[in-house]
Structure formats: C-alpha cells, structure tokens
C-alpha cells in the first residue's frame, strides 16, 4: 500500500506539479479497484490474497504508459518478496497484473484471478464512480469550464464503454457493468435535461 501511495504521489507531481492535487485520480481509482476486486473474489471464489495484491499494484508503474502492465508485474516481483506475502503466490499476482491492459478484449482471459482484476479495473471506469472520477480530471485539464463542457467531454471520451461492458468475464461483473453503463448515460441525460430546462415541459 505504501508503494502504491508513493506511485500515485509521483504521478500527481508529474501531472500537476504537486503531490497534493485538488483530486488524485490514481489513488481514487486504485482504492476503488481494490474494493471491487475483493468483492468479486468473494463472489467468484478467486484467491483473495492474489487479487488484493494485484489490485493494489496493478498501476504501480503507470508512468511507463503502454508498458505499465508488464512493468507492474516486474515491480510485483521486486516489492512482494520484501513483505510477508506468500512467495508461492507472487508469480500469480504478476500474471494478473500483466493481463490487465486494454479497455476491451477480443479474447477472454482464462485465469480467474486475472479475470477478477481485469473486471474490477474496468468496472471502476464505468458508472457513477467513473463520472465523478473523470469530472475533476477534466476540470484540472481545463476541459470543464462549464457543466455542458463536462457533459460533452464525458460523452465524447466514452465511445469505448459498450466494448468494455461486453468484455467482462465474471457473471457479477457482467451484470454490474450493464447497470453501471445505464446509470452513467442516464446521469448525463438527466443533467442536460435540467440545464436545458426540458424538465419544465412535463
């Protein structure tokens, strides 16, 4: 956990010039993924130790961009042996981290713990959680000067969502993803309805 917090602070400093930005998306995202991954592990019978370690460390090397899954797996091999984490499970954690890349998949993952991490990571990018994680980011980037610009940004940047929903592996994640996408879309529609006064028409 300390290593993940340090990584989020490093990313915040790199992106925003401070370790205490208005909103630290990476930390919010990772803690959401941990919560979701542990719940999915409970519901699917996945190894909770593997899933939790993988969730905490999955974005540990996010600064490496497209290589972050592979580099994160390497970091797991470096960090976990210094803790009391079961050594025989470290390779499994690394495998799950290495497999979490991409917003959708053409072929499903076969390993249950990798499936759980992938599903948890993507569920955190769908629904009301995602809406409230993305809004501060848009504002800090200057994309949120008006409420309407936040709506426009949210809609233009989420054409990938249906593919993500269709790529879920576990049954609980499949059901939740569909519900989250509906809530996400409904949020922006309802907000726009209020902004334009359409709710005055009946």
VMD Tcl script that draws the C-alpha trace (Angstrom):
set ca {
  {0.00 0.00 0.00}
  {2.84 2.41 0.82}
  {4.44 1.71 -2.57}
  {1.14 2.37 -4.37}
  {0.61 5.62 -2.46}
  {4.14 6.73 -3.38}
  {3.45 5.91 -7.03}
  {0.26 7.99 -7.01}
  {2.11 10.91 -5.44}
  {4.84 10.67 -8.06}
  {2.25 10.65 -10.84}
  {0.42 13.60 -9.26}
  {3.65 15.59 -9.07}
  {4.46 14.76 -12.68}
  {0.97 15.67 -13.95}
  {0.00 18.55 -11.68}
  {3.25 19.78 -10.13}
  {2.22 18.82 -6.60}
  {1.85 15.66 -4.51}
  {-1.43 17.06 -3.19}
  {-3.51 17.98 -6.24}
  {-7.15 19.01 -6.00}
  {-8.02 15.41 -6.86}
  {-5.68 12.43 -7.02}
  {-7.38 10.21 -9.60}
  {-4.84 7.40 -9.44}
  {-5.30 6.86 -5.71}
  {-9.10 7.01 -6.05}
  {-9.01 4.56 -8.95}
  {-6.73 2.06 -7.24}
  {-8.67 2.02 -3.98}
  {-11.90 1.52 -5.96}
  {-10.31 -1.39 -7.84}
  {-9.19 -2.99 -4.56}
  {-12.73 -2.79 -3.17}
  {-14.29 -4.22 -6.34}
  {-11.66 -6.95 -6.74}
  {-12.13 -8.19 -3.17}
  {-15.91 -8.27 -3.60}
  {-15.58 -10.14 -6.90}
  {-13.15 -12.59 -5.28}
  {-15.73 -13.28 -2.59}
  {-18.47 -13.80 -5.20}
  {-16.42 -15.97 -7.59}
  {-14.15 -17.96 -5.26}
  {-10.98 -16.33 -6.60}
  {-7.91 -16.25 -4.36}
  {-8.43 -13.06 -2.31}
  {-4.74 -12.71 -1.42}
  {-3.68 -12.78 -5.05}
  {-6.50 -10.49 -6.11}
  {-5.88 -7.89 -3.40}
  {-2.12 -7.71 -4.02}
  {-2.68 -7.45 -7.77}
  {-5.30 -4.73 -7.30}
  {-3.02 -2.59 -5.12}
  {-0.10 -2.97 -7.51}
  {-1.77 -3.08 -10.94}
  {-0.98 0.58 -11.75}
  {2.24 0.84 -9.72}
  {4.21 1.68 -12.90}
  {1.55 3.75 -14.65}
  {4.18 6.32 -15.60}
  {5.51 3.83 -18.18}
  {2.32 4.20 -20.24}
  {1.53 1.28 -22.54}
  {4.21 -0.80 -20.80}
  {2.74 -0.32 -17.33}
  {1.17 -3.78 -17.06}
  {4.43 -5.54 -17.89}
  {6.46 -3.17 -15.72}
  {3.92 -3.50 -12.92}
  {4.34 -7.27 -12.99}
  {8.09 -6.79 -12.64}
  {7.52 -4.41 -9.73}
  {5.38 -7.04 -8.00}
  {8.35 -9.44 -8.17}
  {10.50 -6.73 -6.57}
  {8.10 -5.46 -3.89}
  {6.23 -8.54 -2.63}
  {9.33 -10.57 -1.61}
  {10.14 -7.77 0.86}
  {6.82 -8.36 2.65}
  {5.18 -11.34 4.36}
  {3.15 -12.07 1.22}
  {3.23 -15.82 0.37}
  {6.17 -16.28 -2.00}
  {4.46 -19.10 -3.91}
  {1.68 -16.68 -4.97}
  {3.88 -13.83 -6.26}
  {4.03 -15.23 -9.80}
  {0.24 -15.45 -9.86}
  {-0.06 -11.80 -8.79}
  {2.36 -10.76 -11.52}
  {0.40 -12.75 -14.11}
  {-2.83 -10.97 -13.18}
  {-1.15 -7.55 -13.36}
  {0.45 -8.38 -16.71}
  {-3.00 -9.29 -18.08}
  {-5.00 -6.20 -17.09}
  {-4.16 -3.95 -20.09}
  {-6.74 -2.64 -22.51}
  {-10.24 -1.23 -22.24}
  {-11.75 -4.24 -24.01}
  {-10.64 -7.70 -25.07}
  {-11.02 -9.75 -28.24}
  {-10.32 -12.95 -26.32}
  {-11.29 -13.54 -22.68}
  {-8.69 -14.27 -20.04}
  {-8.62 -17.83 -18.70}
  {-7.11 -17.33 -15.25}
  {-9.80 -16.47 -12.65}
  {-7.67 -14.04 -10.64}
  {-6.65 -12.23 -13.83}
  {-10.32 -12.09 -14.85}
  {-11.27 -10.60 -11.48}
  {-8.57 -7.92 -11.66}
  {-9.47 -7.04 -15.25}
  {-13.18 -6.81 -14.40}
  {-12.57 -4.73 -11.26}
  {-10.25 -2.33 -13.10}
  {-12.80 -1.75 -15.85}
  {-15.83 -1.55 -13.54}
  {-14.08 1.38 -11.86}
  {-14.15 3.18 -15.23}
  {-17.89 2.69 -15.78}
  {-20.88 4.20 -14.00}
  {-21.28 6.98 -11.47}
  {-17.87 6.23 -9.95}
  {-16.26 6.96 -13.30}
  {-18.32 10.11 -13.80}
  {-17.17 11.58 -10.51}
  {-13.58 10.44 -11.06}
  {-13.41 11.96 -14.55}
  {-15.01 15.33 -13.75}
  {-12.16 16.65 -11.55}
  {-9.64 15.45 -14.14}
  {-11.45 17.35 -16.88}
  {-11.58 20.47 -14.72}
  {-7.87 20.29 -13.91}
  {-7.12 19.89 -17.63}
  {-9.26 22.92 -18.42}
  {-11.95 20.85 -20.14}
  {-14.63 21.63 -17.57}
  {-15.19 25.37 -17.84}
  {-18.95 24.81 -17.93}
  {-21.25 21.99 -16.87}
  {-22.17 21.46 -20.52}
  {-18.50 21.09 -21.46}
  {-18.19 18.35 -18.81}
  {-21.15 16.55 -20.36}
  {-19.72 16.91 -23.86}
  {-16.32 15.67 -22.71}
  {-17.82 12.68 -20.93}
  {-19.82 11.66 -23.98}
  {-17.02 12.17 -26.49}
  {-14.48 10.18 -24.47}
  {-16.62 7.12 -23.73}
  {-17.33 5.50 -27.10}
  {-15.33 2.51 -25.83}
  {-17.71 1.77 -22.95}
  {-20.02 -0.73 -24.74}
  {-16.96 -2.76 -25.80}
  {-15.72 -2.76 -22.22}
  {-19.08 -3.93 -20.91}
  {-19.12 -6.74 -23.49}
  {-15.61 -7.82 -22.41}
  {-16.42 -8.57 -18.76}
  {-15.50 -12.06 -17.62}
  {-17.27 -12.89 -14.37}
  {-21.05 -13.07 -14.06}
  {-21.30 -10.49 -11.25}
  {-19.17 -8.04 -13.26}
  {-21.22 -8.60 -16.42}
  {-24.44 -7.71 -14.59}
  {-22.92 -4.76 -12.75}
  {-21.28 -3.36 -15.88}
  {-24.59 -3.20 -17.76}
  {-26.24 -1.44 -14.84}
  {-23.32 0.96 -14.42}
  {-23.35 1.93 -18.09}
  {-27.07 2.68 -17.92}
  {-26.58 4.84 -14.83}
  {-23.62 6.63 -16.43}
  {-25.59 7.51 -19.57}
  {-28.70 8.43 -17.57}
  {-26.69 10.81 -15.37}
  {-25.58 12.95 -18.32}
  {-29.00 12.84 -19.97}
  {-30.73 13.93 -16.76}
  {-28.17 16.66 -16.14}
  {-28.57 18.00 -19.67}
  {-32.36 17.89 -19.26}
  {-32.07 20.15 -16.22}
  {-29.57 22.52 -17.84}
  {-31.83 22.99 -20.86}
  {-34.99 23.28 -18.77}
  {-36.61 20.36 -20.56}
  {-38.00 19.13 -17.24}
  {-40.29 22.19 -17.25}
  {-42.19 20.72 -20.17}
  {-43.74 17.92 -18.13}
}
mol new
graphics top color blue
foreach p $ca { graphics top sphere $p radius 0.5 }
foreach p [lrange $ca 0 end-1] q [lrange $ca 1 end] { graphics top cylinder $p $q radius 0.2 }
display resetview
